[in-house]
């Protein structure tokens, strides 16, 4: 079964400096029909105006992944980490027993566009931690590149304290990828940009789809002849 969450059905928060679309309930947006999917709790698409950002704020007992689509995002936290992420960079922060952080767009001209992903950890009270990695378009082109995992990770893959594998793919026109789902596994597909079909159902930029009782996830580029697509695929317990 496939359930599609259309981009224009998502919750929205606009603050002038921030335009955020919420796939699941978040902040002042509450929809009991969309509280998350399996361990995937938050999936926000954020656009931050040049020079603006999120002031210092706290998190705990959550795995937080930031996937930068375009622009730059400056991060600082109470663990002593400080970095500037760009397009293709992915960050994982284990909030655990408690972390304070700030995020801002350091550019004076260009907006920052990123996906903010929260995953419920396998247990509470984890020691806070931080990782980041870079995945170029060529790393992701034509295949599903594993970028984060709850399994033993190597080769620059980020570790997540939960039974989940997160993949990213960039698809040229006419190309497709397939991911087999094991028994008792579920999938969420999020379209970052472009258009695709997921098991035959068309999705546009910002759309998402929950898959259960499916043997596999098949994603094919479905846009115009010159348009590539980018997707995230979550394999969830």
N, C-alpha and C positions, 0 to 999 in steps of 0.2 A: 504494500500500500504506500502511496505517495501523497503527502499533504503539502500543498504549496502555500507559502507565505509571501504574498506579493509585496513589492517595495512600497507601493502607495497605501497599503493597509497597516504599515508599521506605525508605532507611536512616534511622536516628533516633539523635540524641544528646540526652541529658537531663542537665543539670548543676544542676538546681534553679533557677538564675537564667536558664537558657536551655533552650528546647525547639526543636530544629532538625530538620527533615526534609530528607533529601538525595535528590534525584532521581537524581543521579549519584554515583559514588564520590567520597568526600571525607573527609579526616581519617582516623579509625580505621575508617570504613566503606569496604570495598573489595569491589566486585562487578565482575568482568571483563566481564560482560554489559552493564554500565551505566557506561561510562567517559566518556560525553559523547555529543553528536550534532553531527556536522560541527564547526564552530568553537565551538559551545556546550559549555563544559567543566564548569561548576558551575551548579546551580540549586537553591539552598537556600531553604526557607521557615523563617524564624526568628521566634521570639517571645521577647522579652527582658523579664524581670521589671522592675518599677519600681525605679529607682535602681541597676540593675546594667548590665553591659556588657562589651565586649571591651577589655582593656588594650592598651597599645601593642604593635604587632606589625608585621612587615614583609611586603611583597609586591614582586614584580618580574615583568616580562614578562607582564602580564595586563591586559586591559580589565575593570574591575570596575564593575558597575552595581547600584545599590541602588534598589529601588522600594518606597516606603513605603505600606503598606496602611492602617494606623491607628496612632495614638500618635505619639510623637516620637523622633527619633534624633539625638543630638549627635555631630558628626564633628570631629576634629582630625587634622592630618597634618603631616609634616615639610616640606611645601611652604609652610606658613604659613596654610593654609586652616582656618577654623573656622566652623561653622554648625550650626543646628538644623533638621533636616528634619521636615516633617509629612506628613500624609496627602495624596497627590497629588504629592508632590515626588519627583523622580528625580535621581540623582547618578551621574556617570561619572568614574571615576578611572583614568587611565593609569598603571600602576605602573612600566612601562618599566625603566630602569636601577636602580630601587629607591626605595621609599617606605615610611615608617613611619606608621601611623595608629592611632587609637583610636576606638571607637564605644561610646556608652553611651545608656541611656534616662534622660533628665533628669527624668522625671516621678516624683513620690512616690507616685502612685496607679495610673496607667494603664500597662498593658503596651504595649510597642512590637511591631508586627507588620510585617515587611518581607520582601521577596524579595532575596536576594543572588545576583547573576548574574555569572559569570566567562566571558569570551570570549577565546579565544586570539588575540592580535594578528597582523597580517599579517607582522610582522617583530619580532625582538628588539631590545633596546637603544634603544627609543624614549625621548624626553625625557618625564619624568613630567608629567602635566597633570591638571586638575580642571575640571569643569563641573557645574552643577545647573540644573534647570528645574522649573516647576510646571505640572501638567496637571490641571485641575479635572474633576469628573465630567461636566460639560456639554461640556467639550472632547472627551471620549471617547464621549459618548452617541450611540448609533445609527450609528456609523461607526468605521472603523479609523483612529485618529490615530497618525501616525508620530511617535515620541518620541525615537528615536535611529537613527543611520544612519552607514554608512561612506561614503556619497556626500556631496557638498557639501551641508551642512545650513544651513537658514535658519529664521527664524520661531521661534527658541527650541528647535529640535531639537538634541539632544545629538549630538556627533560620536564615532564609534567607529572605531578603526584596524583595520578588518576589513570584508570584503564582506558586510555584514549590514544588514537593516532591521528595526527593532523597532517593533511597533505595539501599541497598547492600545485596548480597546473596552469600553464599558459598554452592556449590552443590556437594554432593557425587555422584559417579557413579550411574546411574539409577534413580536419583531423579529429580524433576522438581518443578517449582513455576509458579503461575499465578497471574497476576495483571489486574483487570478490569479497563478499561478506560471509564471515564464518557463522556457525550456529549461535543464536542468541546475540548477534551483533546488529547494531542500528547505524544509520548514517544521516548526517545533515550535510547538505550541499548549499554553499553560499556563493552567489555570483558577484564577484568583485567588480567586473566590468565586462561589457560585451553581451552577447546572447548565446545561449546554449540550449540543447535539449538534455534532459535528465530522464533516462529510461523512457524516452519518447515524448516527454512533456516539455514544452518550451518555457524557458525562464529568461528574463531580462536582467540587466544590471540592478543589483539591490534585492532581487528576489532570492528566496531560500526555499528549501524543500526538505521535509523530514521523510525518511524511508524506514519502514519496518516490514518484516516478513518479505524482504526482497533478497534474492540470492546474490545480487551484484548491483553496483552503481555504474551506469554507462553514461558518460558525459561527452557530448559532441558539439563542436562549434556550430553555431546556427545563424550567425550574423551575415552581413554583406560580404562580398567576395574578398574585400581588402581588410576586413575587420577581424582582429584577434580577440580572444576572450580569456578571462582569468577567473579561476574558481578556487575555493577552498572546500575540501572534503574532510569531514570529521567521521572517523570510525569509532563508535561508542559502544560500551558495554550496555 
